[in-house]
Amino acid sequence: MRNFFIKYKFYFIAIPLGALAGFLYWRFIGCSSGTCPITSKWYNSTLYGMIIGALLVNTKRSKKEKITNKKDVQ
């Protein structure tokens, strides 16, 4: 179980930070008319922030894995 948390520690950091960023975006910038699909409701912005946080970590992980795999092949 501990290995799971160590392996995915960056996800456990990035997803809550993305959620916070999404919520703050809704709170301070958001859509005033209510017609924007992402920023009209707080939970939509928060969810999109969580997804973006996870995708950013995943992008960094896949680049690191590609570099590691190239070293193994040579």
DSSP file (Angstrom, degrees, kcal/mol; ACC not computed):
  #  RESIDUE AA STRUCTURE BP1 BP2  ACC     N-H-->O    O-->H-N    N-H-->O    O-->H-N    TCO  KAPPA ALPHA  PHI   PSI    X-CA   Y-CA   Z-CA
    1    1 A M     >        0   0    0      0, 0.0     4,-1.5     0, 0.0     3,-0.2   0.000 360.0 360.0 360.0 -38.0    0.0    0.0    0.0
    2    2 A R  H  >  +     0   0    0      1,-0.2     4,-2.2     2,-0.2     5,-0.2   0.886 360.0  56.7 -65.1 -37.7    2.9    2.4    0.8
    3    3 A N  H  > S+     0   0    0      1,-0.2     4,-2.8     2,-0.2    -1,-0.2   0.854 102.0  57.5 -61.1 -34.2    4.4    1.8   -2.6
    4    4 A F  H  > S+     0   0    0      2,-0.2     4,-2.0     1,-0.2    -1,-0.2   0.932 108.5  44.7 -61.1 -46.7    1.1    2.9   -4.2
    5    5 A F  H  < S+     0   0    0     -4,-1.5    -2,-0.2     1,-0.2    -1,-0.2   0.862 114.8  48.7 -68.4 -35.6    1.3    6.3   -2.4
    6    6 A I  H >< S+     0   0    0     -4,-2.2     3,-1.0     1,-0.2     4,-0.2   0.917 111.6  49.6 -68.7 -42.3    4.9    6.7   -3.3
    7    7 A K  H 3< S+     0   0    0     -4,-2.8     3,-0.3     1,-0.2    -2,-0.2   0.877 122.4  31.7 -64.8 -38.1    4.4    5.9   -6.9
    8    8 A Y  T >X S+     0   0    0     -4,-2.0     4,-1.7    -5,-0.2     3,-0.6   0.036  79.8 121.1-109.6  25.5    1.4    8.3   -7.3
    9    9 A K  H <> S+     0   0    0     -3,-1.0     4,-0.9     1,-0.2    -1,-0.2   0.849  73.0  55.6 -61.3 -34.8    2.5   11.0   -4.9
   10   10 A F  H 3> S+     0   0    0     -3,-0.3     4,-3.0    -4,-0.2    -1,-0.2   0.841 105.4  52.4 -69.1 -30.7    2.5   13.7   -7.5
   11   11 A Y  H <> S+     0   0    0     -3,-0.6     4,-2.3     1,-0.2    -1,-0.2   0.899 105.5  54.8 -66.7 -40.0   -1.1   12.9   -8.4
   12   12 A F  H  < S+     0   0    0     -4,-1.7    -1,-0.2     1,-0.2    -2,-0.2   0.708 116.6  38.4 -67.5 -18.3   -2.0   13.3   -4.8
   13   13 A I  H  X S+     0   0    0     -4,-0.9     4,-1.5    -3,-0.2    -2,-0.2   0.853 117.7  46.1 -92.8 -46.5   -0.5   16.7   -4.8
   14   14 A A  H  X S+     0   0    0     -4,-3.0     4,-2.7     1,-0.2     5,-0.2   0.850 106.1  56.9 -71.7 -36.6   -1.5   18.0   -8.3
   15   15 A I  H  X S+     0   0    0     -4,-2.3     4,-2.3     2,-0.2    -1,-0.2   0.947 110.2  42.6 -66.3 -48.1   -5.2   16.9   -8.2
   16   16 A P  H  > S+     0   0    0      0, 0.0     4,-2.5     0, 0.0    -1,-0.2   0.893 115.3  51.2 -64.0 -35.3   -6.1   18.9   -5.1
   17   17 A L  H  X S+     0   0    0     -4,-1.5     4,-2.5     2,-0.2    -2,-0.2   0.903 110.4  48.9 -65.4 -39.0   -4.0   21.9   -6.3
   18   18 A G  H  X S+     0   0    0     -4,-2.7     4,-2.7     2,-0.2    32,-0.3   0.890 110.3  51.3 -64.4 -39.4   -5.9   21.7   -9.6
   19   19 A A  H  X S+     0   0    0     -4,-2.3     4,-2.5    30,-0.3    -2,-0.2   0.918 111.2  47.7 -63.5 -42.9   -9.2   21.6   -7.8
   20   20 A L  H  X S+     0   0    0     -4,-2.5     4,-2.7     2,-0.2     5,-0.2   0.920 112.1  49.4 -63.4 -43.4   -8.2   24.6   -5.8
   21   21 A A  H  X S+     0   0    0     -4,-2.5     4,-2.2     2,-0.2    -2,-0.2   0.909 111.8  49.0 -62.9 -41.7   -7.1   26.5   -8.9
   22   22 A G  H  X S+     0   0    0     -4,-2.7     4,-2.2    24,-0.2    24,-0.3   0.911 112.4  47.7 -63.4 -42.6  -10.4   25.6  -10.7
   23   23 A F  H  X S+     0   0    0     -4,-2.5     4,-2.6     2,-0.2    -2,-0.2   0.924 112.6  48.5 -64.8 -44.0  -12.4   26.8   -7.7
   24   24 A L  H  X S+     0   0    0     -4,-2.7     4,-2.6     1,-0.2     5,-0.4   0.864 109.2  53.9 -65.2 -35.0  -10.5   30.0   -7.4
   25   25 A Y  H  X>S+     0   0    0     -4,-2.2     5,-2.8    -5,-0.2     4,-2.3   0.935 111.4  45.3 -62.4 -45.2  -10.9   30.6  -11.1
   26   26 A W  H  <5S+     0   0    0     -4,-2.2    -2,-0.2     3,-0.2    -1,-0.2   0.916 115.1  48.8 -62.1 -42.6  -14.6   30.2  -10.8
   27   27 A R  H  <5S+     0   0    0     -4,-2.6    -2,-0.2     1,-0.2    -1,-0.2   0.904 126.2  21.4 -67.2 -44.2  -14.7   32.5   -7.7
   28   28 A F  H  <5S+     0   0    0     -4,-2.6    -3,-0.2    -5,-0.1    -2,-0.2   0.739 140.2  17.1-102.4 -25.5  -12.7   35.4   -9.0
   29   29 A I  T  <5S+     0   0    0     -4,-2.3    -3,-0.2    -5,-0.4     3,-0.2   0.768  89.6 127.8-114.7 -42.6  -12.8   35.2  -12.8
   30   30 A G      < -     0   0    0     -5,-2.8     2,-0.6     1,-0.1    10,-0.2   0.651  70.0 -65.6  -2.3-175.8  -15.8   32.9  -13.6
   31   31 A C        -     0   0    0      8,-1.2    -1,-0.1     1,-0.1    -2,-0.0  -0.807  36.7-167.4 -96.3 120.2  -18.7   33.5  -15.9
   32   32 A S  S    S+     0   0    0     -2,-0.6    -1,-0.1     1,-0.2    -2,-0.1   0.775  85.9  53.2 -79.8 -25.7  -21.0   36.3  -14.8
   33   33 A S  S    S-     0   0    0      1,-0.0    -1,-0.2     0, 0.0     7,-0.0   0.737  99.8-130.5 -83.1 -21.7  -23.8   35.5  -17.2
   34   34 A G  S    S+     0   0    0      5,-0.1     6,-0.1    -3,-0.0    -2,-0.1   0.531  81.8 103.1  86.2   5.7  -24.1   31.8  -16.2
   35   35 A T        +     0   0    0      4,-0.1     5,-0.1     5,-0.0     3,-0.0   0.498  47.1 103.5-100.1  -4.2  -24.0   30.6  -19.8
   36   36 A C     >  -     0   0    0      1,-0.1     4,-1.2     3,-0.1     5,-0.2  -0.669  64.4-147.6 -79.2 125.6  -20.4   29.4  -19.8
   37   37 A P  T  4 S+     0   0    0      0, 0.0     4,-0.2     0, 0.0    -1,-0.1   0.836  91.0  34.7 -67.1 -32.3  -20.4   25.6  -19.6
   38   38 A I  T  4 S+     0   0    0      1,-0.1     3,-0.4     2,-0.1     7,-0.2   0.912 126.7  32.3 -88.6 -44.8  -17.1   25.2  -17.6
   39   39 A T  T  4 S+     0   0    0      1,-0.2    -8,-1.2     5,-0.1    -1,-0.1   0.343  93.6  86.6-100.2   7.3  -17.1   28.3  -15.4
   40   40 A S  S  < S+     0   0    0     -4,-1.2     2,-0.4   -10,-0.2    -1,-0.2   0.820  94.7  38.7 -77.7 -28.3  -20.8   28.8  -14.7
   41   41 A K  S  > S-     0   0    0     -3,-0.4     4,-1.7    -4,-0.2     3,-0.4  -0.940  78.4-131.8-122.4 144.7  -20.9   26.4  -11.7
   42   42 A W  H  > S+     0   0    0     -2,-0.4     4,-2.3     1,-0.2     5,-0.2   0.859 105.7  54.1 -64.0 -36.1  -18.2   25.9   -9.1
   43   43 A Y  H  > S+     0   0    0      2,-0.2     4,-2.1     1,-0.2    -1,-0.2   0.814 105.5  53.5 -73.5 -27.5  -18.2   22.2   -9.3
   44   44 A N  H  > S+     0   0    0     -3,-0.4     4,-2.5     2,-0.2     5,-0.2   0.941 111.8  44.8 -67.1 -46.8  -17.6   22.2  -13.1
   45   45 A S  H  X S+     0   0    0     -4,-1.7     4,-2.2     1,-0.2    -2,-0.2   0.906 114.0  50.0 -62.8 -41.6  -14.5   24.5  -12.7
   46   46 A T  H  X S+     0   0    0     -4,-2.3     4,-2.1   -24,-0.3   -24,-0.2   0.915 111.2  48.5 -64.5 -43.3  -13.2   22.4   -9.8
   47   47 A L  H  X S+     0   0    0     -4,-2.1     4,-2.3     2,-0.2    -2,-0.2   0.921 111.6  49.0 -63.7 -44.9  -13.6   19.2  -11.8
   48   48 A Y  H  X S+     0   0    0     -4,-2.5     4,-2.5     1,-0.2    -1,-0.2   0.878 109.6  53.1 -63.3 -37.0  -11.8   20.6  -14.8
   49   49 A G  H  X S+     0   0    0     -4,-2.2     4,-2.3    -5,-0.2   -30,-0.3   0.899 108.3  50.2 -62.9 -40.5   -9.0   21.9  -12.6
   50   50 A M  H  X S+     0   0    0     -4,-2.1     4,-2.2   -32,-0.3    -2,-0.2   0.912 111.2  48.7 -63.1 -42.8   -8.6   18.4  -11.1
   51   51 A I  H  X S+     0   0    0     -4,-2.3     4,-2.5     2,-0.2    -2,-0.2   0.920 111.3  49.2 -64.5 -44.0   -8.5   16.9  -14.6
   52   52 A I  H  X S+     0   0    0     -4,-2.5     4,-2.3     2,-0.2    -1,-0.2   0.904 109.7  52.5 -63.7 -40.9   -5.9   19.4  -15.8
   53   53 A G  H  X S+     0   0    0     -4,-2.3     4,-1.7     1,-0.2    -1,-0.2   0.921 111.7  45.9 -59.8 -44.4   -3.8   18.8  -12.7
   54   54 A A  H  X S+     0   0    0     -4,-2.2     4,-2.4     1,-0.2    -2,-0.2   0.890 111.9  51.5 -66.4 -39.4   -3.8   15.1  -13.4
   55   55 A L  H  X S+     0   0    0     -4,-2.5     4,-2.2     2,-0.2    -2,-0.2   0.874 107.0  53.1 -66.6 -36.7   -3.0   15.6  -17.0
   56   56 A L  H  X S+     0   0    0     -4,-2.3     4,-1.9     2,-0.2    -1,-0.2   0.918 111.5  45.5 -64.5 -42.4    0.0   17.8  -16.3
   57   57 A V  H  X S+     0   0    0     -4,-1.7     4,-2.5     1,-0.2    -2,-0.2   0.914 111.9  52.5 -65.5 -41.6    1.5   15.2  -14.0
   58   58 A N  H  X S+     0   0    0     -4,-2.4     4,-2.4     1,-0.2    -2,-0.2   0.876 107.3  52.4 -63.1 -37.7    0.8   12.4  -16.5
   59   59 A T  H  X S+     0   0    0     -4,-2.2     4,-1.8     2,-0.2    -1,-0.2   0.919 111.0  46.5 -64.0 -44.2    2.6   14.4  -19.2
   60   60 A K  H  X S+     0   0    0     -4,-1.9     4,-2.0     1,-0.2    -2,-0.2   0.900 112.7  50.7 -64.8 -40.4    5.6   14.9  -17.0
   61   61 A R  H  X S+     0   0    0     -4,-2.5     4,-2.5     1,-0.2    -2,-0.2   0.913 108.9  50.2 -65.3 -42.3    5.6   11.2  -16.1
   62   62 A S  H  X S+     0   0    0     -4,-2.4     4,-2.0     1,-0.2    -1,-0.2   0.872 109.8  50.7 -68.2 -34.9    5.4   10.0  -19.7
   63   63 A K  H  X S+     0   0    0     -4,-1.8     4,-1.9     2,-0.2    -1,-0.2   0.916 111.9  47.9 -64.7 -42.2    8.3   12.2  -20.7
   64   64 A K  H  X S+     0   0    0     -4,-2.0     4,-2.2     1,-0.2    -2,-0.2   0.899 111.0  50.6 -65.1 -41.1   10.4   10.8  -17.9
   65   65 A E  H  X S+     0   0    0     -4,-2.5     4,-2.5     2,-0.2    -1,-0.2   0.867 107.9  53.1 -66.0 -36.2    9.4    7.2  -18.8
   66   66 A K  H  X S+     0   0    0     -4,-2.0     4,-2.1     2,-0.2    -1,-0.2   0.910 109.8  48.0 -64.3 -42.1   10.4    7.8  -22.4
   67   67 A I  H  X S+     0   0    0     -4,-1.9     4,-1.7     2,-0.2    -2,-0.2   0.915 112.9  48.4 -64.2 -42.2   13.8    9.0  -21.4
   68   68 A T  H  X S+     0   0    0     -4,-2.2     4,-1.7     1,-0.2    -2,-0.2   0.900 111.0  50.4 -64.6 -41.6   14.3    6.1  -19.1
   69   69 A N  H  X S+     0   0    0     -4,-2.5     4,-1.6     1,-0.2    -1,-0.2   0.864 107.4  53.7 -66.6 -35.8   13.2    3.6  -21.8
   70   70 A K  H  X S+     0   0    0     -4,-2.1     4,-1.6     1,-0.2    -1,-0.2   0.883 108.2  50.2 -65.1 -38.4   15.7    5.1  -24.3
   71   71 A K  H  < S+     0   0    0     -4,-1.7    -1,-0.2     1,-0.2    -2,-0.2   0.867 108.7  52.5 -67.5 -36.1   18.5    4.6  -21.8
   72   72 A D  H  < S+     0   0    0     -4,-1.7    -1,-0.2     1,-0.2    -2,-0.2   0.854 107.9  51.5 -67.6 -35.1   17.5    1.0  -21.3
   73   73 A V  H  <        0   0    0     -4,-1.6    -1,-0.2     1,-0.2    -2,-0.2   0.871 360.0 360.0 -71.7 -38.1   17.5    0.3  -25.0
   74   74 A Q     <        0   0    0     -4,-1.6    -1,-0.2    -5,-0.1    -2,-0.2   0.485 360.0 360.0 -75.2 360.0   21.0    1.6  -25.6
